[in-house]
Amino acid sequence: MPEHDMIWMTGVNGDGPGQAILEAIRANPELCEHAVPEGLCIVPRETLEKLLGADATENLAMIGSGAVMRYAAHARYDAEQRQQRGAQ
């Protein structure tokens, strides 16, 4: 979550970003259901594998990861631009 200067650590007490995300969803489902931007959807990997097969599922997972990374890069850039404007 670069816009919040957060870095995820894995392997600490068995926790990691995936576990934290699942816990947040369980704790705040009404907030999380609106967190997915229009144009994206979340489908369990198991469901995709049943419908499309393992290779197609892996390709879709990579596309999803790329979308998240692009969003993070844009968010970081926007935050840096706001910070620079504030410093002027």
C-alpha positions as CSV (number, residue, x, y, z in Angstrom):
1,M,0.0,0.0,0.0
2,P,2.4,2.6,-1.2
3,E,0.0,5.5,-0.8
4,H,0.2,4.8,3.0
5,D,4.0,4.0,3.0
6,M,3.1,0.5,4.3
7,I,5.4,-2.5,3.5
8,W,4.1,-6.0,4.0
9,M,6.3,-8.5,5.8
10,T,5.7,-12.2,5.3
11,G,6.7,-15.1,7.5
12,V,6.1,-13.3,10.7
13,N,3.9,-15.4,13.0
14,G,2.4,-17.0,9.9
15,D,0.9,-13.7,8.8
16,G,1.3,-11.9,5.6
17,P,-0.6,-9.6,3.3
18,G,-3.0,-12.3,2.2
19,Q,-4.0,-13.1,5.7
20,A,-4.3,-9.4,6.6
21,I,-6.6,-8.9,3.6
22,L,-8.8,-11.8,4.5
23,E,-9.0,-10.6,8.1
24,A,-10.0,-7.1,7.0
25,I,-12.7,-8.6,4.7
26,R,-14.1,-10.7,7.6
27,A,-14.1,-7.7,9.9
28,N,-15.5,-5.1,7.5
29,P,-17.4,-6.9,4.7
30,E,-19.7,-4.0,4.0
31,L,-16.7,-1.7,3.4
32,C,-14.7,-4.2,1.4
33,E,-17.5,-5.0,-1.0
34,H,-17.2,-1.5,-2.4
35,A,-13.4,-1.4,-2.4
36,V,-13.1,-3.3,-5.7
37,P,-12.9,-0.7,-8.5
38,E,-15.5,-1.0,-11.3
39,G,-13.9,-2.9,-14.1
40,L,-12.2,-5.4,-11.8
41,C,-13.7,-8.6,-10.3
42,I,-12.4,-11.0,-7.7
43,V,-13.0,-14.7,-8.3
44,P,-11.6,-17.5,-6.2
45,R,-8.7,-19.2,-7.9
46,E,-10.4,-22.6,-7.4
47,T,-13.4,-21.4,-9.3
48,L,-11.3,-20.2,-12.2
49,E,-9.3,-23.4,-12.3
50,K,-12.6,-25.4,-12.5
51,L,-13.9,-23.2,-15.3
52,L,-10.8,-22.3,-17.3
53,G,-8.0,-24.6,-16.3
54,A,-4.7,-24.0,-14.4
55,D,-2.9,-22.2,-17.3
56,A,-5.6,-19.7,-18.0
57,T,-6.0,-19.1,-14.3
58,E,-2.3,-18.4,-13.9
59,N,-2.5,-15.9,-16.8
60,L,-5.5,-14.1,-15.3
61,A,-3.6,-14.0,-11.9
62,M,-0.7,-12.3,-13.6
63,I,-3.0,-9.8,-15.3
64,G,-4.6,-9.0,-11.9
65,S,-1.2,-8.6,-10.3
66,G,-0.1,-6.3,-13.1
67,A,-3.3,-4.2,-12.6
68,V,-2.5,-3.9,-8.8
69,M,1.1,-2.9,-9.5
70,R,0.0,-0.3,-12.1
71,Y,-2.5,1.2,-9.6
72,A,0.2,1.2,-6.9
73,A,2.7,3.0,-9.2
74,H,0.1,5.6,-10.1
75,A,-0.9,6.1,-6.5
76,R,2.8,6.5,-5.5
77,Y,3.4,9.0,-8.3
78,D,0.3,11.0,-7.4
79,A,1.3,11.1,-3.7
80,E,4.8,12.3,-4.7
81,Q,3.3,15.0,-6.9
82,R,1.1,16.2,-4.1
83,Q,4.0,16.2,-1.7
84,Q,6.1,18.2,-4.1
85,R,3.3,20.8,-4.7
86,G,3.0,21.1,-0.9
87,A,6.7,21.7,-0.5
88,Q,6.7,24.6,-3.0
